[in-house]
Amino acid sequence: MNLLSRSLLGGALALWMLSSGAQPVYPGKPIRLIVPTPAGGPSDAAARALAKGLTAGLGQEVMVENRPGGNTGIGAGAVLNAAPDGYTLLFALASNAGLPHLSKASPYRSITEFTPVAAIGGNTPCVVVPASLQVKSLAELVTYAKASPKPLMRGANNASEDMVAGQVSSALGMTFERVPYKGAPQLLPDLLEGRIQLAVLPVGASVPHVKAGRLTMLGCSIGERIAALPTVPTLAEAGVAAAPLITAHFVVGPPKLPADIVERLAAAAQRAVQLPEFKQEMDRLLIVGRFRSPAETRELMLQAETQYLQFVRETGASID
């Protein structure tokens, strides 16, 4: 078949689809997966690993686009207002469930405004301090804070970390001065150099610096100790009785994303997380948690939102 014949055939096919009401096969072009954090952090790495698997499964490129800022609200807002055609998705953090309850600037009032597609494991938040502080436990941090003439400066970049810091502050009677950052890659230099004295960071972002002797990890918001970090206590073991934070990464779409597109994306995500290279990357990042279907994802989103709502009601916390 020559070029002219192929062009005529393509034109006839397009006219037939228009006249018959047939819908084009999804996906017919690249998909954007928006990550509401800067490039270089553990959530970004997890999104890129998933995007690689989705690309293979869908037959179209899934491109990661970093849209940090606004405590993850800028990237989320971009997806909220996107066309519900399956070509713009959000790789949401569990903190996106808390943002509407912690900030009046949130572009949405509930995480459930988004269409759930899938969920994978999340970042375990851990309390870390510069090694130069010579603090080895949360009890020692309390002593250090009481001796300090002014509140400790705490780096912050999303609502999950704010909530864990609030739990620590409430349980141990410490006051922190919140210093906002766009993400962990921007926060770490100041923490490593001691310009800020404390942060709650994803375990995967902290561990390389802990192993290098530059950071000390005081406790993690998780039900039991992380196998790869057997000497690091849970926050409960360290004296913070609050329930561990619900952690996950949610793949969601704009409101009213059609069910057939959701089903196609969810099936591709389920295949992607079973790939050996994806599992290896999650192990490297110390990201734990299983794949969840759209219905299970919605339920987990609701659980996370409830946890944040209860925290805000009890403490009056705000990041505005």
TAJOGI-V942499 format. One record per pair of residues at least 24 apart in sequence whose C-alpha atoms are under 8 Angstrom apart, sorted by the first residue. I is the first residue (numbers start at 1). GAP is how many residues later the second one is. Records with the same first field share a line. If there is no record, write none. Layout:
I=GAP, GAP
This chain:
26=235
27=31, 32, 33, 59, 60
28=32
29=31, 32, 58
30=30, 31, 32, 33, 57
31=29, 30, 31, 32, 55, 56, 57, 58
32=30, 31, 32, 33, 55, 56, 57
33=29, 30, 31, 32, 55, 56, 57, 58
34=30, 31, 32, 33, 41, 42, 45, 54, 55, 56, 57
35=29, 30, 31, 32, 33, 40, 55, 56, 57
36=30, 31, 32, 33, 36, 37, 38, 39, 40, 54, 55, 56
37=29, 30, 31, 32, 35, 38, 145, 146
38=28, 29, 30, 144, 145, 146, 147
39=27, 146
40=145
41=142, 143, 144, 164
42=81, 160, 162, 163, 243
43=50, 80, 206
46=235, 236, 239
47=44
49=228, 229, 232
50=219, 222, 223, 228
52=220
53=215, 216, 218, 219, 220, 222, 225
54=214, 215, 218
57=211, 214, 215
58=207, 210
68=114, 115
69=113
70=36, 112
71=28, 86, 87, 88, 111
72=24, 86
73=26, 33, 34
74=33
76=31
77=30, 31
79=174, 175
80=28, 33, 34, 173, 174, 175
81=173
82=172
83=171
84=169, 170, 171, 172, 173, 174
85=172, 173, 176
86=167, 171, 175, 176
88=165, 166
89=162, 163, 164, 165
90=160, 161, 162, 163
91=158, 159, 160, 161
92=157, 158, 159, 160
93=29, 154, 155, 156, 157
94=28, 66, 152, 153, 154, 155, 156, 207, 210
95=63, 64, 65, 66
96=63
97=204, 205, 207, 208, 211
98=61, 62, 206, 207, 210, 211
99=60
101=207, 208, 211, 217
102=57, 210, 215, 216, 217, 218
103=215, 216, 217
104=216
105=215
110=195
111=190, 191, 194
112=186, 189, 190
113=141, 142
114=138, 139, 140, 141
115=137, 138, 139, 140, 141, 142
116=134, 135, 136, 137, 146, 178, 179, 181, 182
117=133, 134, 135, 136, 145, 146, 148, 149, 176, 177, 180
118=132, 133, 134, 148, 151, 173, 174, 175, 176, 178, 179
119=129, 130, 131, 132, 171, 172, 173, 174, 175, 178
120=128, 129, 130, 169, 170, 171, 172
121=126, 127, 128, 166, 167, 168, 169, 170
122=125, 126, 127, 165, 166, 167
123=79, 80, 81, 124, 125, 163, 164, 165
124=78, 79, 96, 97, 98, 123, 163, 164
125=35, 36, 39, 75, 76, 77, 78, 95, 96
126=74, 75, 76, 77, 91, 92, 93, 94, 95
127=38, 71, 72, 73, 74, 90, 91, 92, 93
128=70, 71, 72, 73, 78, 87, 88, 89, 90, 91
129=62, 68, 69, 70, 86, 87, 88, 89
130=61, 62, 63, 64, 67, 68, 84, 85, 86
131=82, 83, 84, 85
132=62, 82
133=61, 64
135=81
136=80, 81, 82
137=81, 82, 101
138=80, 81, 100, 101
139=99
142=30, 31, 32
145=29
146=28
151=24, 25, 26
152=24, 25, 44, 45, 46
153=24, 25, 26, 43, 44, 45
154=24, 25, 42, 43, 44, 45
155=24, 25, 26, 32, 36, 41, 43, 44, 45
156=24, 25, 27, 31, 43, 44
157=24, 25, 26, 27
158=25
160=85
161=39, 40
162=38
163=145, 148
164=36, 57, 81
165=35
166=151
167=73, 75
168=72
171=68, 69, 70
172=67, 68
203=82, 83
204=80, 81, 82, 83
205=80
221=24
245=62
246=57, 58, 61
247=57
248=41
250=47, 51
262=32
266=27, 28
